[in-house]
Every structure is written in C-alpha cells, then in structure tokens.
Amino acid sequence: MKILCFTDGLSSGGAERQLIGLCHYLQAMGYDVELLSYVKRDFYEDLIRDKGLRHMCLDVKGGKIRKFFAVLKYINKGKYDYVIAFKPGATFSTCIMKAFGRINHLIVSERNTNTRKSVRDDIKFFLYKFADHIVPNSYAQETFIKKNYPVLSSKITTITNFTDTDYFKPVPNIQETGDRLKLLVVAKISPQKNILKFLEVVKKLKENSIPISIKWYGSVSGKENAYEEECYRKWHEYQLEDYISFLPATRKILEEYQTCDVFCLPSIYEGYPNVVCEAMSCGKPILCSRVCDNHLIVEEGVNGSMFDPKEIDDMYNTIISFVKLPEDAKKEMGQNSRKIALEKFSPTAFVENYIKLLDNNAQNL
C-alpha cells in the first residue's frame, strides 16, 4: 500500500510531530510512506532525517490556487492508495481532490477542538463528507462533530496522540539550583493559549512575592502578530521580566521538560495536548485548564491539578497550592505522571488504530 502523509508546512507544532511519528511507524510496519508539505519550514528537518523518512516540500510561491494545483499535480503523479491529511489547508484541498476523483482513499485528521460553529466550519465539514475517515485527536472534538454534523458520525474514529516515552523520559538526580520553583509552559502565542489572563496571574504571583520562575516557549501562530504585541505590552507594563521569560520554540525542549519542577498549560481549549503528554512522560506534575480532554490525562491530586482558565483567582490558587506542597508530594505526582504516560500514550496503539482504518479499504485497492 502506497501512502502519502500530507500537511501544509512542518513548523514547530504538535500536529507536525504526530504526523512525522505516524510516517515513521507506518514505514516501520512495512508500508510505502512519503511525507509531503508545500510551505518551506524546516523545524523538524533533523527529526525527519533521523527517522529516515522521504519528505518532499514543494515550497510553492504564490496564492492558494497555485498551491492547490501544485499539490494536485504531485498527488496525480504519485498514484497513492491512501492520503492522510493533517491541518486545515491540507484537509480542505484533499477533500476537494477526493470529490473530483483525484484521490483513491482519504483520511482527514482534526488536530484541535472547536468551541463554536462558524461558516468556515460549515464549509469544512461539508467537504469532509468526501473523506473516507475523519480522525479527531480528542473525544471533545468527536462530540462536537457528532452534535453539529451528525451526518458524519459513521466516518469518525478518535485516535488520541502518542508520545515517544523512550525519548521523553525523566532524568534522575538532577542537581537543584536556586530557591524558586521552575514552571514551564510550551504553547504557541495565540489567544487560544490564554496568555493575557495568565499574565494577570503572574502579576499576582509577583505582588505576593511567590518564589517562582516561569519559562514560556512558543512561536507566534499564523496571523497573531497583534496579539503577540498586546502580550508583550502587558508583560512590560506589569514589569514581569524577572518572573516570566518568553522564548521561541526550540528543538531542545526535552531538556526543558526534564529540568522544570512543574508543567503548566492555561489554554481556553485544547485537543489532546502533546505538550502535556510529553511533560508527563518526563515525570513532571501538571497544572492545566479543566477543558476538553484534559481530564482524561490529568488526574486531580494524583499527577497534578486543574483550574478554570477564565478565572484568574482559580489559576492563581492552583499554582499557590502546588507551591505549598511538600517536596515528597510533588515528587510523587511526577512519578504518577510517568506511570500514566506509559499506560495511555502508547505509539503502538496509535499506529495500529490508523492501520485498522487503512485495512478497512484494502479490498478496494
């Protein structure tokens, strides 16, 4: 079976890492797999090379129509049995190609969770009727689709994210430095990640002289430059430079997971967050929003705590409660995170679920 895994561009997001992992595991299972993108981004170039994957970036200049026809030409030439599309640009275009019979079989993947319907959603989910399978990465998104677009229900199979627990693993006997708790956030700069409210929380932490140091790793998402400017304005206005650092996405995030004391994700909504799973796999306690599928990952009081992301006081009190925990309790939470990661985030289950979808149509190839 010849498979094309397709996305817009390989920037620093979790969806891209998941697609690369899917290519790797399918290839290891003996499938003929190729990875395609059309926007030149090389954040995962080293990972693609290390996994021995075939990757083609079309690097198309110009508008959406030119990109569409460049991808169509490439897919026609390749004669793929199956196309697996991640992210909106890729899923939109491949559904149109499938509607006109230019793709044999198509899986489209939903990598986030909708909080409300929009005209764009209506168009997208109308096009999804041409796909063979729709794969949300969260049960929250499965519920949204079935409620708002019930005609698609029979096509839906939720496959949650995997984590490479052999790579994302704890490092024993880390030498502690300083007397401030090290809190880590890994999230793109966008309204979804709730940065402005989080800065209000950090302001309150500083006003109360809470010994904490925060690193936020993440690049600007899409056209969010105005939001980024507003975040930096508040950061400077509140004089929080000594409490929270904003840093660009990094390929060396493993070290940051391993050396922090606690991981936090204050998003307003999520899919099945890779970064939470990766931090858990590294044996870290989790503080995160009580939204979407997070309750399936974080067990209250066992490996972390959850808060209402719209309530500044709730976020603040959750962080304070963790700061005040005895060191043994924090350590036990981290150990529990690692145990849950090993139980729930298996790459084997992830790829086997995709193979079941591929095999469902094998008789038609």
Secondary structure, 3 states (H helix, E strand, C coil): CEEEEECCECCCCHHHHHHHHHHHHHHHCCCEEEEEECECCCCCHHHHHHCCCCEEECCCCCCHHHHHHHHHHHHHHHCCCEEEEECHHHHHHHHHHHHCCCCCEEEEEECCCCCCCCHHHHHHHHHHHHCCEEEECCHHHHHHHHHHCHHHHHHECCCCCCCCCCCCCCCCCCCCCCCCEEEEEECCECHHHCHHHHHHHHHHHHHCCCCEEEEEECCECCCCHHHHHHHHHHHHHCCCCCCEEEECCCCCHHHHHHHCCEEEECCCCCCCCHHHHHHHHCCCCEEEECCHHHHHCCCECCCEEEECCCCHHHHHHHHHHHHCCCHHHHHHHHHHHHHHHHHHCCHHHHHHHHHHHHHHCHHHC
